[in-house]
């Protein structure tokens, strides 16, 4: 590791002891229900939810025993609105040994990641709730990450929920919930790739669709029908998004289940199946000179588990994928991908530490493409409103490419 990256990484870690930014908890709910953040979030590990927080979200941002009852408080705009600013400092270095002499690069940057607004997010009437998340990245147009309506019917021991609109792929618990680190496990944000990027990711591609779910005590099951991904060219790159339907208007299927076994202990199961129209000529498609596409049929299956023991929390996950690859002859062949992670979090009361090992193989039949990563850092929380996350990650792709990244991420939310 170069001395420059070491000094930058040291700066990131020390900065976490002096700079304070507020957490990812949703403050409109603390205002509306007069609760502390730790009532819904695992102590000192926001934004990860505990069992009560998961059910609160699942019930349309209300306590499950309030399903079917009138709102106890008059409408106040501040009880349904929040705003967030995300700031980040990044120092990175990479070395590519596949060329001779090896190619090295490094850099550091400080940036305002985005402004996020949460208007009209909460419960209303007896059975309804809504979630809206609008992001404004610098020098880019606004993006809609969430815009959905949810209905819930039943009581606190068992209820049915239905949701329609644009939403995050799934609502996880424990190891499948949002992590306390900045980065997610590699298999959630990586894509299968044999001779072409298949573009589909388990997380990070919000889609328009509808879902139907059942919550019975500590067991939940959700089935979602989604528009699928629409592939297009943007700034010389091939990208996929889920706001508009794909060209054939086919629907994708996603099934997700959670079994809560304790405040932070649980098991999650994931399955998805769908279609992505991929470019025949990637360079030509990106340059808008060749619009030909072919159909990749994908499947993903994943299992997650978390186990809380005292101040420690162990988390793990495993994923298997199945895709098609297009040969130069035009024939399609099956190939598989896989990944796993193991993580240990420990709550020191003032801060929580995390250590995660990742392994992701984009194609099990391709040599020297496996990605391994080690991520370590702390989630600093001197009180329930202040959170800063310094993180260091080492990543190696095959035998030739290594990357080291030090991050300091702060969030201000009100």
C-alpha positions in Angstrom: 0.0 0.0 0.0 1.4 3.4 -0.9 2.2 5.9 1.8 -0.3 8.3 0.3 -3.2 5.9 0.6 -2.1 5.0 4.1 -2.2 8.6 5.1 -5.5 9.2 3.4 -7.0 6.1 5.1 -5.7 7.3 8.4 -7.3 10.7 7.8 -10.6 8.9 7.1 -10.5 6.9 10.3 -9.5 9.8 12.5 -12.1 12.0 10.9 -14.8 9.7 12.2 -13.8 10.7 15.7 -14.4 14.4 15.1 -17.0 15.0 12.5 -20.7 14.4 13.3 -23.5 13.9 10.9 -27.0 12.6 11.6 -28.1 9.1 11.0 -30.2 7.3 8.3 -33.1 6.9 10.7 -36.4 8.5 9.5 -37.0 11.4 11.9 -40.7 12.0 10.8 -41.6 8.8 12.6 -39.9 9.8 15.8 -41.8 13.1 15.6 -45.2 11.5 14.9 -45.0 8.6 17.4 -42.7 10.2 20.0 -40.3 7.3 19.8 -36.5 7.0 19.9 -34.7 5.7 16.9 -33.7 2.6 18.8 -37.3 1.6 19.1 -37.2 0.5 15.5 -33.5 0.2 14.7 -31.0 -2.2 16.1 -29.0 -0.2 18.7 -26.2 1.8 17.2 -26.5 0.1 13.9 -28.9 2.3 11.9 -30.2 2.0 9.3 -30.6 -1.8 10.0 -34.0 -2.5 11.5 -34.8 -4.6 14.5 -37.9 -6.9 14.6 -40.3 -4.2 15.7 -38.9 -1.8 13.0 -39.4 -4.4 10.3 -43.0 -5.0 11.2 -43.6 -1.2 11.5 -42.4 -0.7 7.9 -44.3 -3.8 6.8 -47.6 -2.5 8.3 -47.4 0.7 6.3 -45.3 2.8 8.7 -47.7 2.2 11.7 -47.5 0.0 14.7 -49.2 -3.4 13.8 -51.8 -3.0 16.6 -53.0 0.2 14.8 -53.9 -1.5 11.6 -57.6 -0.7 10.8 -57.7 2.1 13.4 -58.0 5.9 13.0 -54.9 7.9 13.1 -54.3 9.0 16.7 -52.8 12.3 15.8 -53.9 15.1 13.5 -52.0 15.6 10.2 -48.8 17.6 10.5 -46.6 18.0 7.4 -43.4 17.4 9.5 -44.7 14.0 10.6 -44.6 12.9 6.9 -41.6 14.7 5.6 -37.8 14.4 5.9 -34.7 15.5 4.0 -31.2 14.1 3.8 -27.8 15.3 2.5 -25.1 12.7 1.9 -21.4 13.7 2.0 -18.4 11.5 1.2 -14.7 11.6 1.1 -13.0 8.9 -1.0 -9.3 7.9 -1.3 -8.5 5.0 -3.7 -5.6 3.2 -5.3 -5.6 0.4 -7.9 -3.0 -1.7 -9.6 -3.5 -3.7 -12.8 -0.8 -6.4 -13.4 -2.3 -7.7 -16.6 -0.2 -5.2 -18.6 3.5 -4.7 -18.5 4.7 -2.6 -16.8 1.8 -2.8 -14.3 -0.6 0.2 -14.4 -1.2 2.1 -11.2 -3.7 4.8 -10.4 -4.8 6.7 -7.3 -7.0 9.6 -6.4 -9.0 11.2 -3.7 -12.1 13.4 -3.8 -14.7 15.0 -1.5 -18.2 15.2 -2.8 -21.8 16.0 -1.9 -23.3 12.7 -3.0 -27.0 13.8 -3.2 -29.9 15.6 -1.6 -32.8 13.3 -0.8 -36.4 14.3 0.0 -39.0 12.0 1.6 -42.3 13.8 1.1 -45.6 12.1 2.0 -43.9 9.1 3.6 -46.0 7.5 6.4 -49.4 6.0 7.3 -52.8 7.6 6.7 -56.5 6.6 7.1 -57.0 3.1 8.6 -55.3 0.9 6.1 -52.9 2.9 3.9 -49.4 4.1 3.8 -47.1 5.6 1.2 -43.4 5.9 0.6 -41.7 8.6 -1.6 -38.0 9.0 -2.1 -36.7 11.7 -4.4 -32.9 12.1 -5.0 -31.1 15.1 -6.5 -27.5 14.1 -7.4 -25.2 17.1 -8.2 -25.3 18.3 -11.8 -27.9 15.6 -12.6 -31.7 15.6 -13.0 -33.9 14.3 -10.1 -34.3 10.6 -9.7 -37.3 8.8 -8.2 -36.2 5.8 -6.0 -39.5 5.1 -4.2 -43.0 6.2 -5.1 -45.6 3.6 -3.9 -48.9 3.2 -2.2 -49.3 0.3 0.3 -52.5 -1.1 1.8 -52.7 -3.4 4.9 -55.6 -5.4 6.2 -55.8 -7.6 9.3 -54.5 -7.3 12.8 -51.2 -7.3 14.7 -50.9 -11.1 14.6 -51.6 -11.6 10.9 -52.1 -9.1 8.1 -52.1 -8.9 4.3 -50.2 -6.1 2.6 -50.3 -5.0 -1.0 -48.0 -2.4 -2.6 -47.9 -0.8 -6.1 -45.6 1.7 -7.7 -41.9 2.1 -7.8 -40.0 0.5 -4.9 -36.7 -1.0 -3.7 -36.4 -4.7 -4.8 -37.1 -6.2 -1.4 -37.6 -5.4 2.3 -35.0 -7.5 4.2 -34.3 -8.3 7.8 -31.0 -9.1 9.5 -28.4 -10.0 6.9 -30.7 -9.1 4.0 -31.5 -5.6 5.5 -29.5 -2.5 4.7 -26.0 -2.9 6.1 -24.3 -0.6 8.7 -21.4 -0.3 6.3 -21.3 2.1 3.3 -20.9 -0.7 0.8 -23.1 -3.7 0.3 -22.0 -7.3 -0.2 -20.4 -7.9 -3.6 -23.0 -10.4 -4.9 -25.8 -7.9 -4.3 -24.2 -5.1 -6.4 -22.3 -7.3 -8.9 -23.5 -8.6 -12.2 -23.1 -12.0 -13.8 -20.6 -11.7 -16.7 -19.2 -14.5 -18.9 -18.4 -12.5 -22.1 -20.9 -9.6 -21.5 -22.3 -7.7 -18.6 -25.8 -9.0 -17.9 -26.7 -5.8 -16.1 -29.1 -7.4 -13.5 -28.3 -6.8 -9.8 -30.0 -8.0 -6.7 -29.9 -4.4 -5.2 -29.7 -1.0 -6.7 -32.3 -1.2 -9.5 -35.7 0.0 -8.3 -38.5 -1.3 -10.5 -42.2 -0.4 -11.1 -44.5 -3.2 -10.2 -47.0 -4.6 -7.7 -46.6 -7.0 -4.8 -48.8 -9.0 -2.5 -47.6 -10.1 0.9 -48.6 -12.0 4.1 -47.3 -11.3 7.6 -48.1 -14.0 10.1 -46.6 -13.3 13.5 -42.8 -13.5 12.7 -43.1 -15.0 9.2 -43.5 -12.9 6.0 -43.9 -13.9 2.4 -44.0 -11.5 -0.5 -44.6 -12.1 -4.2 -43.8 -9.2 -6.6 -44.6 -8.8 -10.3 -42.2 -6.2 -11.8 -41.9 -4.4 -15.2 -38.4 -5.6 -15.7 -35.3 -3.8 -16.8 -35.1 -1.5 -19.8 -31.7 -1.2 -21.3 -30.5 2.0 -23.0 -27.3 3.9 -23.8 -26.3 6.8 -21.6 -23.1 8.9 -21.8 -21.4 6.2 -23.9 -22.4 3.3 -21.6 -25.0 0.6 -21.6 -27.3 1.0 -18.5 -30.4 -0.7 -17.2 -33.3 0.9 -15.2 -36.6 -0.3 -14.0 -38.9 2.7 -14.2 -40.1 1.9 -17.8 -41.0 -1.5 -19.0 -38.7 -3.5 -21.3 -39.4 -3.5 -25.1 -41.5 -6.7 -24.9 -43.4 -5.6 -21.9 -42.6 -8.9 -20.2 -42.9 -9.1 -16.4 -40.3 -10.3 -13.9 -41.0 -12.4 -10.8 -39.5 -11.9 -7.4 -40.3 -13.9 -4.3 -39.0 -13.0 -0.9 -39.5 -14.5 2.6 -38.3 -13.5 6.1 -38.4 -15.5 9.3 -37.7 -13.4 12.4 -36.2 -15.5 15.2 -35.2 -12.6 17.6 -34.6 -8.9 17.8 -31.8 -9.1 15.1 -31.8 -12.9 14.4 -33.5 -14.2 11.3 -33.4 -16.0 8.0 -34.3 -14.6 4.5 -34.8 -16.4 1.2 -34.8 -14.7 -2.2 -35.7 -15.9 -5.7 -36.1 -13.9 -8.9 -36.6 -14.7 -12.5 -36.8 -12.4 -15.5 -35.6 -11.2 -18.8 -33.1 -8.6 -20.0 -32.6 -7.5 -23.6 -28.8 -7.1 -24.0 -26.9 -5.5 -26.9 -25.6 -7.8 -29.7 -22.8 -5.2 -30.2 -22.1 -3.5 -26.8 -19.8 -0.8 -28.3 -22.2 -0.1 -31.2 -25.2 0.0 -28.8 -23.4 2.4 -26.4 -22.5 4.7 -29.4 -26.1 4.5 -30.6 -25.1 2.9 -34.0 -26.4 -0.6 -33.4 -29.7 -1.2 -31.7 -29.8 -5.0 -32.1 -30.5 -6.9 -28.9 -30.9 -10.5 -27.7 -32.9 -11.9 -24.7 -31.1 -13.1 -21.6 -33.2 -15.2 -19.2 -31.9 -14.9 -15.7 -32.6 -16.6 -12.4 -31.2 -15.7 -8.9 -31.6 -17.6 -5.6 -30.1 -16.4 -2.3 -30.2 -17.2 1.4 -29.3 -14.9 4.3 -28.9 -15.6 8.0 -28.2 -13.4 11.0 -27.5 -14.4 14.6 -27.4 -12.0 17.5 -25.5 -12.9 20.6 -25.0 -10.2 23.2 -23.3 -7.2 21.6 -22.2 -9.3 18.6 -24.1 -10.0 15.4 -23.0 -12.5 12.9 -24.3 -12.3 9.3 -23.9 -14.4 6.2 -25.4 -14.8 2.7 -25.1 -17.0 -0.3 -26.3 -16.5 -3.9 -26.5 -18.6 -7.0 -27.3 -17.2 -10.5 -28.2 -18.7 -13.9 -27.9 -16.6 -17.1 -27.4 -17.0 -20.9 -24.4 -15.9 -22.8 -24.4 -15.2 -26.6 -21.8 -16.8 -28.7 -20.4 -15.3 -31.9 -22.5 -17.8 -33.8 -25.6 -16.4 -32.2 -26.2 -19.5 -30.1 -27.1 -19.1 -26.4 -25.4 -21.0 -23.7 -26.2 -21.3 -20.0 -23.6 -20.2 -17.4 -23.7 -19.8 -13.7 -22.5 -17.2 -11.1 -22.2 -17.4 -7.3 -21.2 -15.4 -4.3 -21.2 -15.3 -0.6 -20.2 -13.1 2.4 -19.6 -13.4 6.1 -19.7 -10.5 8.5 -19.2 -9.8 12.1 -20.6 -6.7 13.8 -19.9 -5.7 17.4 -21.7 -3.0 19.4 -19.4 -1.0 21.6 -22.3 1.3 22.6 -20.7 4.5 21.3 -19.8 2.9 18.0 -20.2 -0.4 16.2 -17.5 -2.1 14.2 -17.9 -4.3 11.1 -15.7 -6.7 9.4 -16.9 -8.4 6.2 -15.4 -11.0 3.8 -16.8 -11.1 0.3 -16.4 -13.6 -2.6 -18.2 -13.1 -5.9 -17.7 -15.2 -9.1 -19.4 -13.5 -12.1 -19.0 -16.8 -14.2 -18.0 -20.1 -12.7 -16.8 -21.3 -16.1 -14.4 -18.4 -16.6 -10.9 -18.4 -15.2 -9.4 -15.6 -13.2 -12.5 -13.5 -12.8 -13.4 -14.1 -9.2 -13.6 -11.0 -7.0 -12.7 -11.2 -3.3 -13.0 -8.3 -0.8 -12.3 -7.4 2.8 -14.2 -4.5 4.3 -13.6 -3.1 7.8 -14.9 0.1 9.5 -17.0 1.6 12.3 -20.4 3.1 12.5 -19.9 6.0 15.0 -22.9 7.1 17.1 -22.2 9.3 20.1 -26.0 9.8 20.4 -29.1 8.6 18.6 -29.0 11.3 16.0 -25.3 11.3 15.0 -23.8 8.8 12.7 -20.5 8.8 10.7 -19.1 5.8 8.9 -15.4 5.5 8.0 -14.7 2.4 5.9 -11.7 0.7 4.3 -12.0 -1.9 1.6 -9.5 -4.1 -0.2 -10.7 -5.8 -3.3 -8.9 -8.2 -5.7 -10.2 -9.3 -9.1 -8.5 -12.5 -10.4 -4.7 -12.4 -10.1 -4.1 -9.1 -11.8 -6.2 -6.3 -10.4 -6.2 -5.0 -6.8 -8.1 -2.0 -5.5 -8.0 -0.3 -2.1 -10.5 2.3 -1.1 -10.9 4.4 2.1 -14.3 6.1 2.6 -15.8 8.6 5.0 -19.5 8.8 4.6 -21.7 11.3 6.5 -25.5 11.8 6.4 -27.4 14.9 7.6 -31.1 14.2 7.9 -34.0 16.1 9.4 
